[in-house]
Amino acid sequence: MIKSAVQFGARVRAKRRALGWTQAQLAERCGTAERFIVELEGGKPTCQLEQSIVAARVVGIALGDTKTALSPMMVARMIFLGTPRILIALHVYPLA
């Protein structure tokens, strides 16, 4: 399980390198700017979740059910308080 933005970024970087792609090539495949990939791989914790998920899928990281990462009470509290960002634990599974 990935527990931090730094670990997530490192995993994306490792998969990208294994594919033989540059950061610019990954950015093009994701429809985003190279700067975003640099920040994502660097572990920037404020990277946009949607773009981060796209990048993970493009390099072949399968994301598990994120609903299990937070208790229902914690989700309800975050919604009630209007929390703009929800930190989630992403389960990463090896490709078959």
C-alpha positions in Angstrom: 0.0 0.0 0.0 1.2 3.5 -0.8 1.2 5.7 2.2 2.5 9.0 1.0 2.7 11.3 -2.0 6.5 10.6 -2.1 5.9 6.8 -2.4 3.2 7.3 -5.0 5.5 9.6 -7.1 8.4 7.1 -6.8 6.1 4.3 -8.0 5.0 6.3 -11.0 8.6 7.2 -11.8 9.7 3.6 -11.5 6.9 2.4 -13.9 7.6 5.2 -16.3 11.3 4.4 -16.5 10.6 0.7 -16.9 8.5 1.6 -19.9 11.4 3.6 -21.3 9.5 6.9 -21.3 10.7 10.4 -20.6 8.6 12.7 -18.3 7.6 14.6 -21.4 6.3 11.4 -23.1 4.3 10.5 -20.1 2.9 14.0 -19.8 1.8 13.8 -23.5 0.1 10.4 -23.0 -1.7 11.8 -19.9 -2.8 15.0 -21.6 -1.0 17.2 -19.1 2.1 19.4 -18.8 5.6 17.9 -18.1 5.8 20.1 -15.0 2.9 18.2 -13.5 4.8 14.9 -14.0 7.9 16.4 -12.4 5.9 17.5 -9.4 4.0 14.2 -9.1 7.2 12.1 -9.3 8.8 14.5 -6.8 6.1 13.7 -4.3 4.4 17.0 -4.2 1.4 16.4 -1.9 -0.9 19.0 -3.6 -0.9 17.5 -7.1 -4.4 17.1 -8.5 -5.9 13.7 -7.7 -7.6 13.2 -11.0 -4.4 13.9 -13.0 -2.5 11.7 -10.6 -4.9 8.8 -11.2 -4.6 9.2 -15.0 -0.8 9.1 -14.8 -0.9 6.0 -12.6 -3.2 4.2 -15.0 -1.2 5.2 -18.1 2.0 3.6 -16.6 0.1 0.5 -15.6 -0.6 1.0 -11.8 -4.0 -0.5 -11.0 -5.7 1.4 -8.2 -7.7 -0.6 -5.7 -11.1 0.4 -4.1 -10.3 3.6 -2.4 -13.5 3.4 -0.3 -11.8 1.0 2.0 -9.0 3.5 2.8 -11.3 5.7 5.0 -13.8 4.8 7.5 -17.4 5.8 6.7 -17.4 8.1 9.8 -14.2 9.9 8.6 -15.7 10.4 5.1 -18.9 11.8 6.6 -16.9 14.1 8.9 -14.9 15.4 5.9 -18.0 16.0 3.8 -19.7 17.8 6.8 -16.7 20.0 7.4 -16.3 20.6 3.6 -12.7 19.3 3.5 -11.4 20.2 0.0 -8.9 17.4 -0.2 -9.3 13.8 1.0 -6.1 11.9 1.5 -6.5 8.3 0.5 -4.4 5.3 0.7 -3.9 3.8 -2.8 -3.4 0.1 -3.1 -1.1 -0.8 -5.9 -1.2 -4.2 -7.5 1.5 -5.6 -9.8 0.6 -6.1 -13.5 -0.1 -9.7 -14.5 
